[in-house]
């Protein structure tokens, strides 16, 4: 049985990174400059990572997040641990303004610089600040701005779940490909990357194959256990 569990763990480890990733990726487009024009995250407790780029000084990007009364509230902002972002002064780094349903605005300025790797995509980041609290019911409006062109990532929520509904997002299937295009600094590629039918079929086939193999192994394990019990009974 230990051997069976070990094999199953290995097979589950072969699942595509887009399925295993802890943060569900959302790629912000260049026309999503305000919260009303940006994505709407239906459940703010689920862990999302929103990737965007400020193209000029004073540029903005926005999105909205919905919470229920008493939900844990978590929002943080990061930059890629690459130049030019990691060379910017604190005054030039991206900042986040969070407006709650009552109209109260909290400005998330830089309070820390913590570097860390993201293992699923092989990318590296610097966390600038984070906000923790208890949400009130309603929709929060989030706006990112800054005095210099810069890439940024806003993380929302901490409940690991993939593929939950998001409104007003035209590129929901960009996934890891979109993250890597953003990380490379190629905004044109971010805007144009699409998941082809063949790649969708490939990912679906991989998942189906893993499920079938795991089911067969588990089934064979149960058959083996039954046969061993039958031998012991006959003896």
N, C-alpha and C positions, 0 to 999 in steps of 0.2 A: 504493500500500500504506500509506503514512503517513496518507493521508486516511481509509482504512478503519479503521486503528487508532484514529484520533482520534474517529471516529463511534462506534466500539464503546465507547471509554472514556466518552463522554457518556451512552450508553444504560445502561451499568452504573451510572453515577452516579445514574440515575433509580430504582434499586431502593429499596424501602421502607426507612426508617430502622431498623426493627426487624431487618432482615436485615443491614444494613451496620454496626450498632453494634458497638464493640469489646468492651464488657462485656455479657454476657448478663444481663438484669435478673431478679431474684427479689424478690418483694414479701413481706416477713414479715408475718404476721397477728398480731392482738393475743393470741391464745392460744398462740403459739409462744414461751413464756417461758423454756424451758430447751432445751439442745442436743438432748436426746432427743425433745422435742416439735417441734423445728424441722426444716427441710429437711436432707437429706443429699446433699452434693455428691460424686458418685462419683469425680471426677477433680479433685483440688485444683490441678492445674497450669493448668486452663482458666480463663479470665478471667470471673469472675462479679462482679456488683455486687448486694449484698443491701440492700434499702431497708427501714427500720423506724422506729418511733417509740416513745420511752419516754413513757408517759402521766403518770406520777407520779414523785416522788422515790423512788429505790430500785427502780423497775421494772426488768425484765430482758427481753431477747430472746435466743434462742439458735439455733444450728444446728451441724451437724457437717460435717467435710471429710475425705475419704479420700485418703491419699497412698501411694505406693510408696516403698520404700527408696531414698534418694538423690534423690528428686524435689526440684526447687527449691521452696522455701516462700516465699510472699509473701502478707502480709495487711496491709491498711491501713484506717484509719477516717477518715471524712470527715463533715462536716456541711454542710447547704446554706448558702450565703453569704447568708443572710436572717436577719431578726430572728424569734424571739428568740435563735436559736442563735448567731449571730455576735456577740451582745452578752453572752453568758455568760462568767463568769470561768473560768479554767483548772480550778479545783476543781469547777466545776459541769458541765463538759463531759462527754459520754459517754466511757467507757473500755471497753477490750476485755480480757477474760481468755481466754487461749489455753492449753488443757490438752492436752498431747501424750499418745500412747497409753501412756506409762510413768507418767502421773499428774503430770508436772512442769508447773507453771502459770507462764506468763509474763504479766505485767500490762503492757498497752500504754497508758501514760499519755501526756499531751500533751507532745510534744517539739518541735513546729514548727507554724506556721500559714501554709500556702501556699495562696493563692487561685488558682483557675483556672476557665476556662469549659469546659463539656462541649458540643461543637458539635452533636451529633446531636439533643439535646433542647432546646438553647438554655437550659440551666440552669447555675448557678454553684455552686461548692463551695469548702470550705476543708479541706485535708488536715491532720489533727492529728498523725498519727504513722504509721509503717510498720514492719513486721517482715520481715526477709529472713534466709534461712538454708537449711539442707538438712534435708529431712524424714526422719523415720524411718517405717517401714512401719506402717500402721494408721490409726485414725480420730482426728482432732483434734476436741475440743469447744470451741466458741467461744461466749462469753457477753458480751453488751453490757449495761452498767448505767450509772447516773449519779445525781447528786443533784438533777437538775432535769429537768422534761419537755423533751424534745428529739427532733428528727428526726436520723437518722444514716444513713450508708451504709458498709458494710464491703465492701472490694474483696478478692477472693481470686484468686490466679493471674494469669498474664500471657500465656497462650497464647490468641490470639484465635480463638474458635470459637463458633458460635451453635447453640442447640437441642439440646445434649447432655442426656442423661437426668439428672433430679434426683428423688430419692425424697422422699416425705412433703411434697409441696407441692400444695395444692388449686387454686392459681390460676396455673399455669404460663404461661397465655396472656395474662396481663395486659399484659405488654410495656410499650411507651411510654405507653399510656393509664394504666397503674398508676403509673408513675414520675411522670407529671404530676399525678395526683391526690395522691400522696404529697407532692410538692414544694409543692403548694398548701396543704398542711396539713389537708386534708379526709380524715381517717382513715375516716370513714363511706363516702366515695366509694371509697377504696382497698379496703375490705372488699366493696363491692358491684359494682365495675367488672367486667364480663365482656366477652369478645370475641364479638360476635354472629355468627351464621352468615353474614350478608351481608357483614360486614367481612372474615371469613376468606376468603370467596369472592372479594371484591374484591382482597385482597392476592395470592391465588393467581393470579387472572387477570392482574394486573399483571406478576407474575414470568413467567408463561407467555408473555405478549405480548413482553416484553423478550427472552426466550430465542429465540422465533421470529424476531423482527426481526434479532437478532444473527446467527442461523444463516443467514438469507436473505442478509444483507450479506456474510458470510464466503463463502457459496456463490457469490454473484455475483462476488466478488473472484477466486476460483479459476477460474471460467469465463472471466473476462476475461484472466487470465494465460495460460490454455490457448490461447485464440484468438490472442493476440499471438504466442505461440510457433509456432502453426500458420502464421501469416502469414510469419514469419521463415523457417520451413522451406521454404515454397513458393517464396519468393523465391530 
